[in-house]
């Protein structure tokens, strides 16, 4: 196939590109800068932003499948950057797919599009979008997901994947931030420390994207649907955090803060950041407090049944690979 991967220089996008190249697909990327490792893979690189319609058109011309992984994540209080990248950028991708007769579009979404601050225990894809969101990231991802799924039809077949807490070697976000906060002494257990969460090893998340794309054939149940993705077994959030800290030879987190207190601090800091027009991220927000204190794990039966998803790399094996990367 001729394939476009947006954000191929990022964490998940790089693994997707590697798997596509390994099986013989012709891969091109669209990223804001060029990456030497993509050149080494033989990926044709297009430099540009998804908010630039001309750049998107050029990259999407002549491809069969698009994997849209590029997004702006985070907990900043400024709406516009999230809206431009996640909503307008995705609109450009959908429009380019339609204009250039691309057959399939796989969108990387997030389970947070269904999160309203309450526990989510074993929910499936019937869970609705919340009436109110606690941050701009999940709100704009939900808007983009809805547009992608609404675009599904006879000419363009689409689906959305919701991998939760992607981790593994070469991670530049989740694990490094966790380790940085631990080293700075700012990491706290939020709530009672008993919350269960789902997560997914990066190679499993990447493989699921290829499986979903291959299943986007006429009449497939995958067309027009969203899917939760995980390792299949939830873990205690803070036990898992301490396992990661141990891999980096850091002491476990033991200090605690009640959920209500963390939520109040988050609300206060959001207001302060907004008034000061700050574009950086507060250390705590309402969304982050809720994510760290609440359970959120998902039923992945639909992904198993519709496109054969199974975690190929176990959590234990993934942790060994993460350890080797951290040590190296």
Backbone bond lengths (Angstrom), bond angles and torsions (degrees), N, CA, C in turn:
res aa  C-N    CA-C-N  psi(-1)  N-CA   C-N-CA  omega(-1)  CA-C   N-CA-C  phi
1 X - - - 1.454 - - 1.520 110.12 -
2 X 1.313 115.51 157.94 1.450 122.47 168.72 1.519 106.62 -99.50
3 X 1.337 115.53 120.60 1.455 120.92 -168.39 1.519 111.30 -128.09
4 X 1.337 115.84 140.05 1.459 121.90 171.55 1.521 108.56 -111.40
5 X 1.336 115.54 130.82 1.463 121.33 174.46 1.520 107.80 -117.78
6 X 1.328 117.19 111.86 1.459 118.78 174.20 1.525 108.01 -79.30
7 X 1.327 116.07 139.87 1.458 119.00 -177.88 1.511 113.17 72.09
8 X 1.336 118.02 29.35 1.470 120.79 -178.43 1.518 112.30 -67.02
9 X 1.320 117.76 -15.01 1.450 120.01 176.18 1.514 113.21 -84.78
10 X 1.332 116.41 -5.64 1.456 121.14 179.42 1.512 112.56 -86.11
11 X 1.318 115.61 -175.90 1.461 122.41 -173.99 1.529 111.82 -61.56
12 X 1.319 117.42 -64.90 1.462 121.18 -179.08 1.522 111.15 -67.79
13 X 1.332 117.32 -43.37 1.460 120.68 -176.45 1.517 113.00 -58.41
14 X 1.330 116.61 -36.02 1.469 119.87 179.56 1.522 110.87 -65.05
15 X 1.325 117.57 -42.63 1.468 120.18 179.14 1.528 110.82 -65.53
16 X 1.327 117.23 -38.81 1.467 120.35 177.93 1.525 109.22 -62.52
17 X 1.334 117.05 -46.71 1.465 120.74 -179.77 1.524 111.00 -60.09
18 X 1.330 116.87 -42.94 1.462 120.33 179.78 1.522 111.48 -61.53
19 X 1.320 117.31 -42.85 1.466 120.52 -179.42 1.523 111.20 -67.34
20 X 1.319 117.17 -37.09 1.461 120.60 179.00 1.525 110.78 -66.36
21 X 1.330 116.42 -44.46 1.468 120.93 178.98 1.525 110.09 -63.56
22 X 1.331 116.43 -40.69 1.464 120.64 -177.50 1.522 112.00 -62.20
23 X 1.320 117.22 -30.22 1.465 118.61 -179.46 1.525 113.02 -96.03
24 X 1.345 116.33 3.40 1.455 119.46 171.13 1.508 116.60 100.98
25 X 1.325 118.54 7.83 1.461 120.61 178.16 1.525 110.69 -76.79
26 X 1.325 116.51 153.83 1.463 122.37 175.47 1.526 107.28 -90.02
27 X 1.311 116.63 117.47 1.460 120.83 -170.48 1.519 111.12 -115.15
28 X 1.312 115.16 135.27 1.454 121.50 169.47 1.523 108.07 -125.67
29 X 1.315 116.31 157.51 1.460 120.41 -177.75 1.518 110.39 -125.53
30 X 1.331 114.99 158.51 1.460 121.89 169.84 1.514 107.14 -129.69
31 X 1.327 115.98 111.80 1.460 122.29 -179.76 1.516 108.97 -141.43
32 X 1.336 115.68 161.66 1.460 119.75 -178.05 1.521 112.58 -72.21
33 X 1.329 117.32 -21.10 1.464 120.12 174.24 1.520 109.62 -140.50
34 X 1.313 116.43 170.15 1.456 120.58 -178.68 1.524 110.26 -93.76
35 X 1.334 115.38 150.39 1.459 121.91 -175.61 1.529 109.50 -125.95
36 X 1.333 117.41 125.55 1.474 120.43 179.44 1.524 112.95 -57.78
37 X 1.340 118.02 -36.95 1.463 118.95 -177.04 1.523 111.78 -67.28
38 X 1.339 117.77 -25.80 1.468 119.58 175.68 1.525 110.40 -74.02
39 X 1.321 116.71 -36.13 1.470 119.59 173.41 1.523 110.40 -60.22
40 X 1.334 116.30 -42.64 1.461 120.46 -179.82 1.524 111.68 -63.38
41 X 1.333 116.68 -31.59 1.467 120.81 177.79 1.528 112.11 -75.03
42 X 1.322 116.71 -18.04 1.461 120.07 -175.25 1.515 112.78 90.11
43 X 1.334 116.69 16.80 1.461 121.35 178.44 1.526 109.57 -78.07
44 X 1.326 116.57 133.60 1.461 121.46 174.57 1.522 108.67 -79.55
45 X 1.316 116.46 115.57 1.465 120.05 -173.34 1.528 112.28 -96.44
46 X 1.336 114.86 129.30 1.455 122.26 171.07 1.521 106.85 -109.53
47 X 1.319 115.92 124.80 1.455 119.86 -178.67 1.521 109.26 -96.08
48 X 1.326 115.74 123.67 1.454 120.31 -178.92 1.509 110.75 170.95
49 X 1.310 115.26 174.51 1.459 122.10 -177.84 1.526 109.20 -110.17
50 X 1.327 116.68 146.47 1.462 119.43 179.87 1.527 111.70 -65.67
51 X 1.333 117.48 -16.52 1.463 119.97 176.98 1.527 111.98 -79.15
52 X 1.333 116.70 -8.72 1.464 122.67 179.04 1.523 108.54 -96.50
53 X 1.319 117.24 104.50 1.465 121.21 -174.48 1.532 111.90 -61.15
54 X 1.331 117.55 -37.55 1.458 119.67 179.53 1.527 110.99 -64.30
55 X 1.333 117.04 -41.63 1.461 120.63 179.15 1.521 110.92 -64.87
56 X 1.321 116.93 -39.06 1.461 121.58 178.71 1.522 110.28 -66.25
57 X 1.324 117.10 -43.51 1.467 121.08 179.21 1.523 111.14 -59.49
58 X 1.312 116.40 -45.20 1.465 120.41 -178.45 1.524 110.61 -63.23
59 X 1.329 116.99 -42.07 1.463 120.31 -177.54 1.520 112.16 -70.89
60 X 1.345 117.05 -33.89 1.467 120.93 -174.72 1.523 113.37 -85.58
61 X 1.304 117.88 -12.06 1.459 120.70 -176.50 1.525 111.37 -66.01
62 X 1.325 116.26 122.73 1.453 121.62 173.77 1.514 115.74 85.67
63 X 1.327 118.98 9.68 1.461 119.77 179.12 1.525 110.84 -99.17
64 X 1.320 115.29 159.81 1.468 121.70 179.67 1.521 112.05 -94.62
65 X 1.335 115.64 -34.64 1.464 121.32 -173.75 1.525 109.52 -137.35
66 X 1.333 115.67 142.00 1.460 120.93 173.47 1.522 108.94 -121.06
67 X 1.330 115.47 129.67 1.467 121.82 169.31 1.524 106.23 -105.40
68 X 1.312 116.62 112.82 1.468 120.37 -176.36 1.519 109.18 -101.33
69 X 1.344 115.57 92.09 1.464 120.88 -179.89 1.525 112.37 -101.34
70 X 1.327 117.99 -16.60 1.457 121.13 -176.12 1.525 110.49 -64.68
71 X 1.331 115.94 133.45 1.463 120.73 179.76 1.518 109.06 -164.17
72 X 1.322 115.22 164.39 1.454 120.84 171.47 1.521 107.90 -105.94
73 X 1.332 116.40 116.89 1.463 121.54 178.80 1.522 108.82 -107.76
74 X 1.336 115.89 165.72 1.452 119.54 176.21 1.509 112.43 135.29
75 X 1.338 115.77 -175.60 1.465 121.28 -175.83 1.523 111.04 -126.28
76 X 1.329 117.69 25.60 1.456 120.79 175.13 1.525 110.09 -61.76
77 X 1.326 116.93 152.94 1.465 120.52 -177.42 1.528 112.05 -91.04
78 X 1.319 118.36 -2.69 1.468 121.22 -179.03 1.515 110.12 -86.66
79 X 1.313 117.33 123.70 1.461 122.38 -175.23 1.524 112.70 -73.78
80 X 1.323 118.13 -43.62 1.454 121.47 -166.52 1.526 114.60 -56.68
81 X 1.337 120.66 -46.24 1.472 118.91 179.53 1.530 113.04 -58.81
82 X 1.346 117.20 -39.92 1.463 120.29 178.30 1.527 110.80 -65.93
83 X 1.317 115.82 -43.21 1.469 120.17 -178.49 1.526 110.85 -64.04
84 X 1.324 116.40 -44.27 1.466 119.31 -177.69 1.524 111.71 -63.54
85 X 1.327 117.37 -48.59 1.464 120.29 -176.20 1.526 111.96 -75.19
86 X 1.322 117.03 -50.18 1.459 119.87 -171.04 1.525 113.62 -80.53
87 X 1.320 117.63 -35.77 1.467 120.24 -178.32 1.524 111.29 -94.66
88 X 1.324 116.63 -60.65 1.464 118.82 -178.85 1.527 111.50 -64.55
89 X 1.331 116.93 -38.29 1.458 119.62 177.55 1.516 112.21 -61.00
90 X 1.328 116.18 -43.39 1.463 119.78 178.54 1.520 111.24 -67.83
91 X 1.328 117.38 -36.27 1.470 120.29 175.50 1.522 110.77 -59.53
92 X 1.333 116.15 -39.83 1.464 119.79 177.42 1.519 111.58 -64.11
93 X 1.329 116.75 -39.65 1.466 120.77 178.98 1.527 110.08 -63.94
94 X 1.323 117.27 -46.96 1.467 121.23 -179.40 1.530 110.36 -61.77
95 X 1.322 116.75 -44.80 1.467 120.17 -179.35 1.519 111.04 -64.02
96 X 1.333 117.25 -41.24 1.461 120.33 179.67 1.520 111.18 -66.09
97 X 1.321 116.96 -38.66 1.471 120.43 177.15 1.526 110.40 -60.73
98 X 1.318 116.56 -42.58 1.467 120.71 179.59 1.525 111.14 -67.50
99 X 1.315 116.96 -44.82 1.469 120.86 -177.29 1.518 112.22 -66.17
100 X 1.336 116.91 -34.58 1.465 120.68 -175.32 1.531 112.71 -102.37
101 X 1.308 116.50 14.27 1.471 123.07 175.12 1.532 112.44 56.08
102 X 1.327 115.85 38.92 1.465 120.21 172.93 1.521 108.14 -68.01
103 X 1.327 117.10 136.38 1.455 120.43 -173.43 1.517 113.97 -82.84
104 X 1.357 116.94 -33.92 1.461 119.88 -171.65 1.526 111.26 -138.71
105 X 1.320 115.95 141.88 1.459 122.37 178.33 1.525 108.76 -136.22
106 X 1.338 115.76 121.04 1.461 122.01 176.18 1.521 107.53 -110.32
107 X 1.330 115.85 119.39 1.459 121.64 -176.71 1.524 110.51 -104.12
108 X 1.336 116.40 130.02 1.458 121.06 176.19 1.521 109.23 -85.55
109 X 1.318 115.57 105.93 1.454 121.95 -179.41 1.527 109.27 -99.83
110 X 1.319 117.43 -152.62 1.461 122.15 -178.21 1.524 109.42 -153.56
111 X 1.339 118.33 142.99 1.470 119.78 175.02 1.522 112.55 -61.60
112 X 1.341 117.01 -19.94 1.466 119.60 -179.04 1.521 112.47 -66.16
113 X 1.336 118.23 -10.40 1.472 119.79 176.95 1.524 111.38 -67.35
114 X 1.334 117.75 -13.25 1.472 120.80 177.92 1.522 112.15 -110.87
115 X 1.341 118.28 4.59 1.461 121.74 -171.67 1.526 111.69 -89.40
116 X 1.334 116.48 124.48 1.465 120.96 179.08 1.526 112.63 -115.96
117 X 1.338 116.57 13.52 1.451 120.58 178.46 1.512 114.30 99.67
118 X 1.329 116.96 -8.41 1.460 120.68 179.62 1.526 110.48 -101.51
119 X 1.351 116.15 165.61 1.458 120.96 178.29 1.527 110.51 -58.99
120 X 1.333 115.38 141.97 1.461 122.41 173.59 1.519 107.24 -124.52
121 X 1.300 117.36 105.37 1.465 122.24 -173.92 1.523 110.59 -117.93
122 X 1.324 115.64 101.70 1.455 120.53 177.17 1.505 115.06 71.02
123 X 1.334 118.61 25.16 1.458 120.02 -178.66 1.529 110.35 -73.36
124 X 1.326 116.30 156.63 1.461 120.59 176.26 1.528 109.20 -115.09
125 X 1.336 115.57 -169.99 1.458 120.36 -172.45 1.527 114.22 -72.64
126 X 1.318 117.59 -2.84 1.471 119.83 174.57 1.526 111.17 -76.67
127 X 1.330 118.13 -11.60 1.462 121.40 178.33 1.529 109.47 -60.25
128 X 1.332 117.98 131.40 1.471 120.70 -176.38 1.524 112.46 -79.58
129 X 1.307 115.01 164.95 1.458 119.45 168.82 1.525 107.47 -68.14
130 X 1.314 118.15 143.25 1.469 119.72 -178.37 1.525 111.99 -71.30
131 X 1.328 114.96 158.37 1.463 119.76 176.18 1.517 111.34 -72.02
132 X 1.326 116.65 -30.10 1.459 120.16 177.19 1.518 109.18 -136.41
133 X 1.306 114.97 142.40 1.466 121.69 178.57 1.522 109.22 -106.33
134 X 1.326 115.95 153.12 1.456 121.39 -179.43 1.517 113.38 -95.07
135 X 1.334 117.18 -1.99 1.464 120.87 -179.25 1.525 109.25 -159.95
136 X 1.340 115.38 161.07 1.453 119.85 -179.02 1.519 112.30 -72.66
137 X 1.337 117.34 -31.60 1.461 119.13 -178.81 1.529 112.05 -58.42
138 X 1.347 120.64 -57.48 1.465 118.18 -179.12 1.517 113.21 -64.14
139 X 1.323 117.11 -32.36 1.459 119.03 -179.96 1.530 111.41 -65.18
140 X 1.342 116.34 -45.29 1.462 118.65 -179.28 1.528 111.63 -73.07
141 X 1.331 117.77 -32.19 1.466 119.53 175.67 1.528 110.73 -66.05
142 X 1.331 117.00 -37.35 1.468 120.72 178.04 1.525 110.65 -65.15
143 X 1.319 116.29 -42.81 1.460 120.39 178.34 1.525 110.75 -61.23
144 X 1.319 116.73 -43.76 1.466 121.05 179.40 1.518 111.12 -66.08
145 X 1.341 116.52 -42.29 1.461 119.83 178.77 1.515 111.13 -59.53
146 X 1.312 117.08 -43.56 1.463 120.81 179.62 1.520 111.36 -61.13
147 X 1.327 116.88 -39.23 1.463 119.56 179.80 1.531 111.07 -67.34
148 X 1.324 116.34 -41.35 1.463 119.87 179.50 1.525 110.75 -62.55
149 X 1.318 117.15 -46.08 1.466 120.23 -178.18 1.519 111.55 -68.52
150 X 1.338 117.29 -34.31 1.461 120.55 178.43 1.523 111.67 -68.80
151 X 1.341 116.82 -23.95 1.464 121.24 -179.36 1.521 112.68 -78.26
152 X 1.327 117.42 -9.32 1.467 120.06 -178.89 1.524 110.95 -61.66
153 X 1.328 115.79 134.53 1.461 120.43 179.10 1.515 110.88 -166.16
154 X 1.313 116.30 -163.50 1.464 120.48 -177.51 1.524 111.91 -69.26
155 X 1.328 117.72 -37.16 1.459 120.38 -176.68 1.524 112.34 -86.43
156 X 1.325 117.25 -38.63 1.465 121.91 178.81 1.516 108.99 -121.30
157 X 1.338 115.93 117.14 1.465 120.44 179.31 1.531 108.06 -102.49
158 X 1.325 115.52 130.90 1.462 120.37 -172.98 1.527 111.87 -129.81
159 X 1.334 115.39 158.20 1.463 121.66 169.64 1.523 108.02 -154.57
160 X 1.317 116.31 165.23 1.468 122.15 179.82 1.519 108.96 -128.13
161 X 1.309 116.66 134.51 1.461 122.28 179.16 1.526 109.44 -112.64
162 X 1.329 115.63 138.78 1.461 121.77 -176.66 1.531 111.14 -118.92
163 X 1.319 118.31 74.32 1.471 120.06 177.51 1.528 109.98 -73.46
164 X 1.327 116.59 140.38 1.460 120.12 -175.21 1.525 111.64 -110.92
165 X 1.339 116.49 125.36 1.470 123.14 178.27 1.530 111.58 50.54
166 X 1.319 116.57 71.53 1.460 121.68 179.46 1.528 109.16 -73.14
167 X 1.324 116.75 131.46 1.462 121.12 -177.38 1.521 110.09 -143.50
168 X 1.329 116.00 163.10 1.454 121.01 178.00 1.520 110.43 144.45
169 X 1.330 117.13 -177.54 1.462 121.33 178.88 1.525 111.65 -57.84
170 X 1.310 115.92 145.18 1.473 126.01 178.61 1.524 112.75 76.82
171 X 1.317 117.32 7.06 1.460 120.70 174.34 1.531 109.45 -62.92
172 X 1.322 116.35 130.73 1.462 120.87 178.74 1.526 112.32 -113.72
173 X 1.334 116.98 9.63 1.461 119.60 -174.94 1.528 112.34 -128.42
174 X 1.322 117.77 -73.90 1.461 121.58 -171.63 1.527 112.25 -60.60
175 X 1.325 117.18 -60.95 1.468 120.67 -175.90 1.526 112.04 -66.41
176 X 1.344 120.06 -47.07 1.468 118.69 179.00 1.531 113.29 -59.15
177 X 1.331 117.62 -39.98 1.468 119.98 178.84 1.520 110.79 -65.33
178 X 1.316 115.52 -40.47 1.461 120.13 178.64 1.530 110.46 -61.12
179 X 1.321 116.39 -46.14 1.463 120.47 -179.44 1.526 111.46 -66.80
180 X 1.330 116.65 -38.58 1.464 119.60 179.19 1.524 111.08 -62.15
181 X 1.327 116.13 -44.28 1.468 119.12 -179.93 1.520 111.41 -66.11
182 X 1.315 115.72 -35.80 1.464 118.87 177.91 1.525 110.10 -65.03
183 X 1.321 117.07 -43.40 1.467 120.73 -179.88 1.525 111.67 -66.13
184 X 1.321 116.91 -32.60 1.460 120.93 -179.83 1.528 112.57 -82.61
185 X 1.336 116.79 -8.91 1.454 120.58 179.64 1.505 114.80 77.16
186 X 1.354 117.44 19.88 1.464 120.69 -177.91 1.532 113.00 -102.50
187 X 1.328 117.28 1.48 1.461 120.62 -178.28 1.524 110.24 -80.70
188 X 1.329 115.98 132.00 1.456 122.33 -179.82 1.526 110.53 -134.65
189 X 1.324 116.56 143.04 1.464 120.65 169.05 1.527 106.86 -72.89
190 X 1.317 116.66 122.64 1.460 121.27 -179.68 1.519 108.47 -98.82
191 X 1.331 116.25 124.26 1.462 120.17 -179.13 1.516 111.40 87.05
192 X 1.356 115.24 -154.19 1.466 119.71 -174.71 1.525 113.68 -84.51
193 X 1.329 117.29 -5.44 1.461 120.50 177.74 1.513 114.66 76.76
194 X 1.333 117.82 11.99 1.461 121.51 -177.98 1.530 113.13 -105.36
195 X 1.309 117.66 3.00 1.464 120.18 -175.05 1.527 112.16 -70.45
196 X 1.318 114.89 138.55 1.461 122.92 178.20 1.527 109.57 -98.19
197 X 1.337 115.65 139.65 1.458 120.09 179.16 1.524 110.25 -135.09
198 X 1.316 114.60 152.85 1.453 121.54 170.86 1.515 108.89 -92.75
199 X 1.312 116.12 152.91 1.470 122.22 172.39 1.516 107.34 -150.04
200 X 1.331 117.05 173.00 1.456 120.04 -177.96 1.524 110.11 -147.51
201 X 1.326 114.93 133.68 1.462 120.96 176.68 1.530 108.35 -71.00
202 X 1.319 116.47 140.82 1.462 121.42 -168.93 1.523 113.38 -59.33
203 X 1.330 118.53 -38.16 1.469 119.61 179.68 1.520 111.42 -65.56
204 X 1.323 117.12 -34.34 1.467 120.18 176.46 1.520 110.91 -67.16
205 X 1.332 116.08 -40.69 1.466 119.97 178.38 1.526 110.84 -63.53
206 X 1.327 116.82 -42.28 1.459 120.53 179.95 1.525 111.33 -65.40
207 X 1.339 115.88 -45.03 1.462 119.80 179.48 1.525 110.98 -59.97
208 X 1.324 117.55 -39.69 1.468 120.99 179.15 1.524 110.97 -60.57
209 X 1.330 117.09 -35.11 1.463 119.58 178.15 1.527 111.14 -64.25
210 X 1.328 116.56 -42.23 1.467 119.16 178.28 1.517 111.06 -66.44
211 X 1.333 116.54 -41.60 1.460 120.17 179.63 1.529 111.44 -62.62
212 X 1.317 116.62 -42.11 1.463 120.28 -179.82 1.522 110.69 -65.92
213 X 1.332 116.84 -41.54 1.463 120.23 179.12 1.526 110.97 -62.54
214 X 1.322 116.35 -42.90 1.464 120.13 179.75 1.530 111.97 -64.86
215 X 1.338 115.69 -27.53 1.463 120.12 -178.34 1.522 112.95 -86.00
216 X 1.322 117.80 -5.85 1.467 120.76 -179.32 1.527 110.84 -79.71
217 X 1.316 115.21 67.66 1.457 121.69 177.51 1.525 108.49 -110.14
218 X 1.327 118.16 159.11 1.469 119.76 -178.51 1.534 111.79 -53.97
219 X 1.317 116.36 131.89 1.458 121.77 178.58 1.510 114.66 86.17
220 X 1.334 117.85 -4.20 1.459 120.88 -179.34 1.521 110.72 -72.40
221 X 1.353 117.56 143.42 1.464 119.87 176.02 1.522 113.25 -66.58
222 X 1.339 116.75 -14.51 1.460 120.25 -179.99 1.532 111.36 -68.88
223 X 1.318 116.49 -28.83 1.465 120.76 -175.04 1.533 111.24 -62.25
224 X 1.320 115.08 123.46 1.451 120.66 176.42 1.513 115.43 79.17
225 X 1.333 117.65 14.59 1.466 120.58 -176.31 1.521 112.44 -116.24
226 X 1.338 114.35 159.58 1.464 122.21 173.88 1.521 108.77 -110.44
227 X 1.339 116.33 151.74 1.468 121.35 -175.59 1.525 111.33 -139.80
228 X 1.334 115.85 130.47 1.459 120.97 168.53 1.520 108.68 -75.70
229 X 1.347 115.91 145.39 1.460 121.90 177.34 1.522 109.42 -133.46
230 X 1.319 116.96 140.09 1.462 120.89 176.91 1.522 109.00 -162.25
231 X 1.330 116.08 -174.82 1.459 121.81 174.01 1.530 111.12 -73.64
232 X 1.312 117.27 -14.49 1.461 121.28 177.72 1.506 114.52 98.29
233 X 1.323 117.60 -13.20 1.471 122.05 179.10 1.517 108.70 -136.85
234 X 1.334 118.37 119.83 1.468 119.62 179.86 1.519 111.76 -69.62
235 X 1.328 115.10 156.71 1.463 121.55 178.60 1.523 108.48 -125.39
236 X 1.342 115.62 158.22 1.455 118.93 171.28 1.525 108.25 -66.79
237 X 1.307 117.00 123.53 1.457 122.07 -173.77 1.527 112.11 -53.22
238 X 1.333 116.33 -47.84 1.459 119.23 -171.72 1.522 113.01 -82.82
239 X 1.327 117.41 -25.14 1.461 119.37 170.77 1.522 109.94 -65.37
240 X 1.338 115.81 -41.54 1.461 120.55 179.86 1.525 111.08 -67.17
241 X 1.336 116.48 -41.72 1.463 120.03 176.27 1.524 110.21 -57.57
242 X 1.324 116.67 -44.68 1.468 119.66 -179.10 1.526 112.20 -67.98
243 X 1.327 117.38 -30.38 1.467 119.73 174.23 1.525 110.66 -63.49
244 X 1.333 116.28 -41.71 1.470 120.14 178.91 1.524 110.17 -66.20
245 X 1.318 116.86 -42.24 1.463 119.91 178.02 1.521 110.88 -60.99
246 X 1.333 116.48 -38.93 1.466 120.47 179.60 1.523 111.14 -64.10
247 X 1.350 117.38 -35.63 1.462 120.51 178.42 1.527 110.63 -61.47
248 X 1.336 115.43 -32.52 1.467 120.33 179.61 1.523 111.62 -93.23
249 X 1.354 115.82 11.13 1.467 122.45 179.26 1.533 112.18 59.11
250 X 1.325 114.94 39.82 1.456 121.80 176.46 1.522 109.13 -109.42
251 X 1.332 118.48 149.32 1.468 120.28 179.46 1.521 111.60 -68.22
252 X 1.330 117.71 154.40 1.466 120.81 -179.86 1.524 111.18 -67.34
253 X 1.321 115.58 154.00 1.450 120.27 174.94 1.523 108.50 -79.02
254 X 1.309 116.77 129.95 1.469 121.61 -178.34 1.528 112.24 -126.89
255 X 1.327 116.64 -24.98 1.459 119.18 -179.31 1.531 110.21 -68.97
256 X 1.351 115.75 145.62 1.459 120.41 -174.18 1.524 111.35 -127.41
257 X 1.315 114.32 157.78 1.450 121.75 170.82 1.523 107.61 -141.03
258 X 1.339 119.40 132.06 1.464 120.89 178.43 1.534 111.08 -59.78
259 X 1.298 115.31 149.39 1.468 119.49 -177.78 1.519 111.68 -58.97
260 X 1.326 117.57 -46.59 1.466 120.01 -178.43 1.521 111.49 -60.34
261 X 1.318 116.44 -38.14 1.462 119.74 178.88 1.530 110.96 -66.90
262 X 1.338 116.64 -43.95 1.464 120.47 178.90 1.530 110.63 -63.79
263 X 1.321 116.72 -39.73 1.471 121.10 179.29 1.528 109.88 -63.57
264 X 1.335 116.62 -43.02 1.466 120.99 179.82 1.521 111.10 -64.92
265 X 1.337 116.61 -42.59 1.457 120.42 176.81 1.526 110.14 -61.45
266 X 1.338 116.12 -42.28 1.462 120.24 178.91 1.514 112.23 -61.11
267 X 1.337 116.92 -44.55 1.461 120.93 179.29 1.524 110.81 -62.16
268 X 1.329 116.45 -42.12 1.459 120.74 179.84 1.528 111.59 -63.99
269 X 1.326 116.01 -43.27 1.460 119.11 -178.75 1.523 111.43 -69.54
270 X 1.321 117.40 -36.30 1.460 119.18 175.69 1.519 110.81 -59.14
271 X 1.328 116.80 -44.87 1.463 121.05 179.88 1.521 110.92 -62.80
272 X 1.328 116.06 -43.35 1.457 120.81 179.75 1.517 110.89 -63.28
273 X 1.316 116.70 -46.12 1.471 121.18 179.90 1.527 110.76 -61.74
274 X 1.332 115.74 -38.58 1.469 120.20 179.72 1.532 110.65 -66.14
275 X 1.326 116.45 -46.59 1.461 120.36 -178.42 1.522 111.83 -63.97
276 X 1.334 116.05 -36.21 1.461 120.93 -179.93 1.529 112.56 -84.93
277 X 1.326 116.61 -1.28 1.475 122.70 -179.50 1.527 112.19 56.49
278 X 1.320 115.64 37.91 1.457 120.18 -179.95 1.524 110.65 -80.22
279 X 1.324 116.36 139.73 1.463 121.00 -179.02 1.522 112.42 -100.72
280 X 1.340 117.54 -10.29 1.457 119.72 177.93 1.529 109.40 -80.21
281 X 1.325 116.59 175.58 1.460 120.68 -175.22 1.525 111.43 -95.79
282 X 1.334 117.68 135.19 1.460 119.39 171.55 1.527 110.26 -65.99
283 X 1.331 116.70 155.98 1.461 119.52 176.71 1.529 111.22 -66.96
284 X 1.331 117.31 -27.70 1.464 121.02 179.36 1.521 109.56 -140.07
285 X 1.341 115.90 141.41 1.461 122.86 172.92 1.525 108.13 -137.16
286 X 1.319 116.62 170.92 1.465 119.99 177.00 1.525 111.17 -61.16
287 X 1.314 115.94 -41.24 1.462 120.81 179.95 1.524 111.09 -63.36
288 X 1.325 116.89 -46.29 1.465 120.53 -178.56 1.521 110.78 -65.65
289 X 1.334 117.48 -42.64 1.462 120.63 178.25 1.525 110.74 -58.66
290 X 1.324 116.43 -42.52 1.463 120.70 -178.98 1.519 111.86 -69.29
291 X 1.326 116.34 -39.92 1.461 120.37 178.17 1.523 111.96 -63.48
292 X 1.340 116.68 -38.03 1.456 120.71 -177.37 1.519 113.29 -78.61
293 X 1.322 117.59 -21.52 1.459 120.55 -175.43 1.521 113.77 -103.64
294 X 1.326 117.63 -25.10 1.462 121.28 -174.58 1.525 112.25 -94.65
295 X 1.313 115.07 155.40 1.465 120.27 171.82 1.518 108.93 -81.14
296 X 1.327 115.66 138.67 1.462 119.55 172.99 1.527 108.59 -149.19
297 X 1.329 114.42 99.64 1.452 120.55 176.19 1.524 108.45 -139.20
298 X 1.340 116.07 157.13 1.455 120.36 -160.34 1.531 113.19 -134.00
299 X 1.301 114.60 154.03 1.462 122.31 175.21 1.525 107.76 -86.03
300 X 1.334 117.67 117.87 1.467 120.98 -177.56 1.528 111.75 -104.41
301 X 1.339 116.29 22.03 1.471 120.65 -179.28 1.515 111.75 -57.24
302 X 1.337 116.47 -40.95 1.468 119.39 -176.13 1.528 110.75 -61.91
303 X 1.327 118.23 -42.17 1.468 121.05 179.26 1.529 111.11 -64.89
304 X 1.322 116.41 -37.88 1.465 120.34 178.26 1.519 110.82 -64.67
305 X 1.322 116.76 -44.52 1.462 120.91 -174.95 1.525 112.70 -76.31
306 X 1.336 117.22 -38.37 1.462 119.83 -171.32 1.524 114.06 -84.69
307 X 1.336 118.32 -34.67 1.470 117.77 178.01 1.523 113.75 -137.42
308 X 1.326 116.46 18.01 1.458 120.86 170.05 1.505 115.60 74.17
309 X 1.334 117.81 25.88 1.464 119.34 -179.64 1.521 111.39 -66.47
310 X 1.318 115.65 132.13 1.459 123.76 169.92 1.516 107.36 -144.01
311 X 1.327 119.20 137.20 1.464 119.25 176.24 1.526 110.63 -62.17
312 X 1.311 117.47 112.94 1.461 121.75 -178.60 1.520 111.01 -76.89
313 X 1.327 116.67 -35.46 1.461 122.47 179.49 1.522 107.90 -104.94
314 X 1.330 116.72 120.28 1.462 120.61 179.89 1.521 110.37 -68.38
315 X 1.322 115.31 161.82 1.462 119.72 177.10 1.523 110.75 -60.43
316 X 1.315 117.18 -40.34 1.465 121.22 -179.80 1.531 111.31 -62.41
317 X 1.334 115.80 -46.37 1.462 119.23 179.14 1.525 110.78 -65.50
318 X 1.329 116.13 -39.74 1.449 120.05 178.58 1.521 112.31 -61.91
319 X 1.331 116.44 -39.93 1.462 119.75 178.58 1.526 110.94 -65.69
320 X 1.323 117.14 -35.16 1.468 119.92 176.25 1.526 110.48 -64.71
321 X 1.326 116.59 -41.71 1.463 120.03 178.72 1.528 110.96 -66.26
322 X 1.327 115.75 -38.47 1.457 119.25 177.57 1.525 110.80 -64.56
323 X 1.332 116.23 -41.53 1.467 120.40 177.69 1.517 111.10 -59.69
324 X 1.321 116.55 -46.62 1.476 120.26 -178.59 1.528 110.38 -61.01
325 X 1.329 116.09 -38.63 1.479 120.20 179.45 1.519 111.06 -67.68
326 X 1.329 116.41 -43.51 1.466 120.04 179.78 1.529 111.06 -63.76
327 X 1.318 116.26 -40.67 1.453 120.68 179.50 1.525 110.69 -65.73
328 X 1.326 115.08 -41.73 1.469 119.23 -179.20 1.520 111.87 -66.83
